[in-house]
Amino acid sequence: MSTDPAHASDNPGIHRFTIGGVEAVVLSDGQRVYPLQASPIANASLEEVGAALAETDIPSGHMRVEFNALAIRTDNGWLLIDTGNGPTRFPTTGKLPARLAEAGIRPEDVTAIAISHFHPDHINGLLTRAEEPAFPKARIVGPQAEIDYWLTEKLGAEAEDPALAGHFANARRVFERIAMVRGFEEGDEIVPGVIAVSTPGHTPGHSSFEIRHGGSRLLVIGDAINQPVLYAAHPDWQPVADILKPEAVRTRRTILDACSSDGRIVIGYHFPFPGLGRLESSGEGYRFRPLTDGERSAC
């Protein structure tokens, strides 16, 4: 995998690289920095979370969440993996359309969209501010298990957690305005060289994607591992947002074990932009080591 100097960008929200000779672009939808008033982790205290975050440049008592979409050039246009928060969710997000334009990718150039799971920060960008399809020529695919879970009215009506109930309502709102979302299963090829990998737990059908081109491999891990300073360093911590918490821990440990063993490159949706790096063993947990500029040029 290498950076293409001919396509380098000074825009800090755009990072171009190639994998196996195929062009790819990481596009930031923005970030949120907000005060932590309660622990975001079901089995760790606010003090423990604060201690983990103290090793970063995040302001004390705050959380930073980044949002990294990925576009990959195909023979028929561009594949977009996840679509960000959309135009109205947070004041500091919704930047994906501008990033795409700056990268020279028009909405009609996006011919396929793969969604890792149906949380709002991954699907809301499917719609414009006018709630029309943002990518009119795109074939949209998502995990079949996500379709079965989130678009079931009975489950949404029974959700007792207000946040979860809101996610059900949001998923139905988004996909009612999309002509069709097709389901995929573990091992399905989304486009040539991009394979679906089942990584459930964060949501019932959460999926990652392995990109295989020219002998190179890249694992797009979505939210199977959220902020690495928390969940790579402490694999057994259970984010409040994980729906199936024990399964999420098993999935996270499987990814961490495999990727630290074989050294493959990963990209995380909520990792520090551009989110590319390797997962390595570190003490009782793991750490994320971002790729340096030299590594991007050489790999």
N, C-alpha and C positions, 0 to 999 in steps of 0.2 A: 504494500500500500504506500502511496506517495502523494505528496502535495504536487500539484501541477503549477510551476512558476508562471506559466503563461496565463493562468486564470486566477492568480493570487488576488486577494481583495484586502483593502485596508479597512473594510467595514468589520467592526468587532463582532457583529451578529451573523457573519457569513464565513464559513470555512470550507474551501474546496479541497478535495483530495481525490485520488484514484485508488481503486481496489481491483487488482488483477487487470488493469488497463481500462476499467470502467469508471466514468466520471461520477462523482457523488458530491453532494453539498450538504453540510450541516447548517440549519437555519434556526436562529434563536427566535422564539415567539415572545421573548422578554423574560423577566424574572420578578419575583415578589420578595420583599424583605418586610417582615412583620414581627411584632413583639410576641413572644411566647408567654401566654398566660396560664397554660396547662401543658402537661407533658403530651406530646404527640404519640407517645409509645405506651402501650397498655401495660407492659411489664418493666418499665423503667421510670424513675421519678424525674420531675422537672430538674432537680439538682444534678442527677446523673446525665441528663441530656445536655445541660449547660456545661458540665465539665468536658463532655466530648466536643462540643462546639467551640470551647475555649481555645482549642488548638488551631482554629481557622481564623480567617479575617472577618468573619461575620460579627457584627456589633453585639456586644454582650446582651444577653437576654432576648435575642432575636433569632429568627429562622430565615434562611434564604432558600428559595426554591427556583430553580431554573427549568426552562422548557426547551428541549432541543428536538426539532423535527429533522427528518432526513429525506433528501431527494436523491434518487438514483436514475441516471439516464438509461433508457432502454431503447430497443430498435424502433419502438413506436411512440416515443415521447418520454415522459418522466413518471417514475413511481414515487409517490410521496408516502412516507411512513409516519402516521399520526399528523394531526392538523392544528394542534394548539388550542388555546382558550376561546377563540373567536373574538369578535370586535367589542364586546360589551362586558366581559366578565370582570376584569380588573383593569385599573387605569394604566398599569405598567406592563400589561401583556397585550396580545392581539396584534403583534408585530409581524406575524408570518406573511401576510399578503405583501407588505412593503419589502420584506427580505427577499421574497420570491422575485418581485419586480426588479430589485437591485441586482439580483443574480441573473437576470435576463430570462426568467422562467415565467411565461404568461399563464393565467389560469387554464386556458385551453390547451397548453402544452402538457398539463398533468393528465395523463390518460389512465392512470391506475392509482388507487389509494388503498393502502393496507392499514387497518386500525388494530392496534395491539389489544385494546379493551375499551369499554364504553364509558369511562369517567369523563366529566366535562372538559378537562384540559387536554383531552385527546380527540374529541369528536366535535366540539363546538365550532371549530374552524371550518367544518364542512359547509357552514352557512354564512352568508353575508349579513351585514347589518339589517338589510331588508328581509332577512330570513329566506333568501333564495339560495339555491345551490351555488357554492363558491367556485366549483370546478365542473363546469357543465358537460365536459366530455369524458369525465373520469368514470371508470368502472370501480365501484367501491366494494371492498371485501372486508369481512371481520370474522373473528372466531365464531363458529357455529354455536358453541356453548355460551358465548356472550349474547348472541341473538336470542337464544332460548331463555336466558335468564332476564336480561334487562327489558326485553320487549314483551314480557308476560304481564298483562295487567293485574292478574290476581296477586302475583308476588309483590308488585308495586303497592297495591292497596294494603297488603299485610305488613309492609315495612314499618316497624315501630320507631326506628332511629330517624329523626327528621332529616339528617344529612343523606342517609341512604334513600329515604323516600324522595328527596329532591333529585337524587341522581336517576332514579327510575323515571320520574316525570321528565327530566331533561332529555334522557335517551329517547323517550317516545316523541318528545317535541322535535328533536333533530331528525329522527329517521322518518317521521311522518311527512317531512318536507323533501326527502330524498326519494327518487324514483324506485330504487332498489338497492339493498345491501345483500351481497351474496356471502354465504358462509363458507369457511374453510376449516380443514381439520389438520391435526398433526401430520407433518411430512408433505403437505400439499405445496406445490410450487406456485408462488404468487405470480411471478414473472420469471423468465429464465434466469437461474442463478440465485433466486431469493426463496428460501424454504421456510415454511412455518414450523415453529418449535413450541410445543405446549408447555407453558410455565405457569400453572394455575396457583391460586392462593390469594394474591392481591385482589383479584376478582375470580369468579369461578372459571372463566374461560380465557384468562389473560394469556397472551401468546407473545413470544419473541420471534425474531427472524434471523436466520443465518444466511449471510451473503457469501456465495462461493463463486469466485471468478479467477481464472488464470492461476489456479493453485493457491490463491489467497483466501482467507476466511475472516469474517467479521461477524460478531454476534451483537445484534441490536436487542438490548435486554429490556427496553421499556421500563416498567415499574416493578419488575421482579426484584430489582435492587434499587431502592430509592437513594437518597443522599448517601454516598459511600462513607462519609466520615461517621455516620451513625450506623448504617446497616451492613456495611462490609466489616467495619471494625467490631461490630457486635451482632453477629449473624442471628442470634436467638432473640434479639429485640423484635417486638411485634408492633408495627405501626397500627394506630387506631384505625386507619383507613383500610387495612387489610381485612377482607371479608372472611376468608378462611385462614385464620392465623396460623394454626399448626402446619397446614399444607404450604402456606407461604414460606415458613421457616425451612421446611424440607426442600422446597424449590430453590430458595436462596442459597442454601448450603450446597446443593447439587451444582449450581452454576459456579459458585465460588471455588469449590473443589476442582471442577473440571477445568475452568479457565486458568486457575493458578498453576495447575499441573502442566497444561499444554502451551501456556503462554499466548493464547490467541488474543487478538485485539477485540475490545468491546467498545460499544458506545451506549451511554446511559441517558435516558430522556431527562433525568433530573440531576445529572452529573455536572460539574463545573464546565461551562462552555469551552471548547466544542464537544466535550464529553468523551473523547477518544483516549484510550489508554489500556493498561493491563491491570489485572487483579492479581495481587501477590499475597502469599502468606505473611502474617506479621503478628508475632506473639500468639495469643489465643484466638485471634481473628484474622482479618485480611485488611489490605489497604489498596486503594486505587492509585496507580501511578500514571499520571497523564503522559501521553507521548510528547517528547520534546520536538522542537522544529527539526532537528537533525534526524530523529527517528522517523518522523513523517516523510522526510525526503528520501530516506534510505529503505524503508520497509515496503 
